[in-house]
Amino acid sequence: MRKISAAATVYSLILILSGCSGNQSAPDGPRSGNMSQRATSVEVIDISREPINRQIRSYGNVRAQENVTVVPQVSERVSSIHADLGDTVQAGQLLARLRDVTFADQVRRDQAQLEQARIALERDSTSFARSRELYTRELVSSAEFDNARSTWLNSRANYESVSASLTQSRENLANAEIRSPVRGVVTRRNISPGDLASGGQPAFELANLVGYEVRLFVPLQDRRRLRIGQVSDIRVSGEREYSAEGVVARISPELDPVTGLSEIVITITGHDNSLFPGALTEVHTTVETRSSAIVIPRVALVENVQTLIDPESNTIRLERTFSAFVTHGDSIAVRRDLELGIEQGDRIEVISGLNDGERLIITGQTGIENESKIRVSGMQRGARPGTVPDTATGNRQTE
């Protein structure tokens, strides 16, 4: 029985040693797997330095720098229209005509009354002059002299009143013709034949299309970065290409108490034919420029999100960090943690984590880890970050 026990003990010892040997060789498994893993196909670009701008994006409508609202000076029915939407008009050109029968009749009545007042004034002036001469010779009483003088003063006041009434009547008759005060283009017509045009109600709106501007409303944090003379790139909303350039011309000194926004006026300095009044535009104003920065395309970034729980406040927050992969030789991918700076569209400044001359992986990086085997299948030499083909995003996956 002792021999059998000894044999069993030896056999158990062999099994234990064999198990230990297996446990010691386990860590080498993944290494051999990594050595034999299949290389991931990637594309790379050379990392270099280039300018990048920090820009403020905002939206606003284009408007002519000179806008004029034409308001009738008298109230009457519209007789005829002589200018329509889109017409170019000169200063003084007839836009519309109102019915002028009433005004013409009033002019004729005032002219007749003025003639009567003139005759009366001449008669009373002659009588007063004669009475004054007789009074100096003491041939008439002071009461007769005062009566002649009072009659003359009343006649003169009546003549001046009727003359002022005639001037107003003639002005009303002239105002029955609505004329353009400036040279410009008709951007709106608010009246039609038969309508009752009245003072205070705009009849036409005109714009001088020589100069344009865009009015923006920005929050306080953006206003603090804006300065007079900063350059803006402008494009009509929905279009891919910029169609105009401008500069910051005016900055409101106050914020709207309701919205908390500040008004900014961008004067357009150059534009193509796609720009027109009323168009909604997207404005990118440059507030900071880095002349030599490491800039990479956004598609090269790998986002890492960690969920952090604060046991004291019992709150959860997400912490986002970013990394990218560069090549070590042409066969190994090396992960780099990044500190990011200015973002301009699809281009991002890297403050730390990458160096000039390294090769940055721009496709395939979401499927690899640090020191993964790679195979460079393509390289874009001299390509600007942000000009990566759309196919580069086809392999992106969520980690």
TARA-V256439 format. One record per backbone hydrogen bond with DSSP energy under -1.0 kcal/mol. NH is the residue of the N-H (numbers start at 0). CO is the residue of the C=O. Records with the same first field share a line. If there is no record, write none. Layout:
NH: CO, CO
This chain:
4: 0
5: 1
6: 2
7: 3
8: 4
9: 5
10: 6
11: 7
12: 8
13: 9
14: 10
15: 11
16: 12
17: 13
18: 14
19: 15
20: 16
21: 17
22: 18
23: 19
24: 20
28: 25
31: 27
32: 28
33: 29
34: 30
35: 31
39: 372
41: 374
42: 362
43: 377
44: 359
46: 357
49: 292
51: 289
53: 287
55: 284
57: 282
59: 280
61: 278
62: 212
64: 210
67: 205
69: 203
75: 196
77: 194
78: 96
79: 96
81: 94
82: 94
85: 185
86: 83
88: 183
91: 179
92: 89
94: 177
95: 177
96: 79
97: 175
98: 76
103: 99
104: 100
105: 101
106: 102
107: 103
108: 104
109: 105
110: 106
111: 107
112: 108
113: 109
114: 110
115: 111
116: 112
117: 113
118: 114
119: 115
120: 116
121: 117
122: 118
123: 119
124: 120
125: 121
126: 122
127: 123
128: 124
129: 125
130: 126
131: 127
132: 128
133: 129
134: 130
135: 131
136: 132
137: 134
138: 133
144: 140
145: 141
146: 142
147: 143
148: 144
149: 145
150: 146
151: 147
152: 148
153: 149
154: 150
155: 151
156: 152
157: 153
158: 154
159: 155
160: 156
161: 157
162: 158
163: 159
164: 160
165: 161
166: 162
167: 163
168: 164
169: 165
170: 166
171: 167
172: 168
173: 169
174: 170
176: 173
177: 95
179: 92
183: 88
184: 206
185: 86
186: 204
187: 204
189: 202
193: 77
194: 191
196: 75
200: 197
202: 69
203: 69
204: 187
205: 67
206: 184
207: 65
212: 62
213: 265
214: 60
215: 263
217: 261
222: 218
223: 219
224: 221
228: 247
229: 226
231: 245
232: 283
233: 243
234: 281
236: 279
238: 235
242: 233
243: 233
244: 269
245: 231
246: 266
247: 229
248: 264
249: 264
251: 262
255: 260
259: 255
261: 217
263: 215
264: 249
265: 213
266: 246
267: 211
268: 244
269: 244
271: 242
274: 271
277: 61
278: 275
280: 59
281: 234
282: 57
283: 232
284: 55
285: 230
286: 53
287: 53
289: 51
292: 49
294: 47
295: 347
297: 345
299: 296
300: 297
301: 322
303: 320
305: 318
307: 316
309: 314
313: 309
314: 309
316: 307
318: 305
320: 303
322: 301
323: 335
325: 333
326: 358
327: 331
330: 327
331: 327
332: 371
333: 325
335: 323
337: 321
338: 351
340: 348
343: 346
346: 343
347: 295
348: 341
349: 293
350: 338
351: 338
356: 46
357: 354
359: 44
360: 324
361: 42
362: 42
366: 363
367: 364
370: 332
371: 368
373: 330
374: 39
376: 41
379: 43
386: 383
391: 388
392: 389
393: 390
395: 392
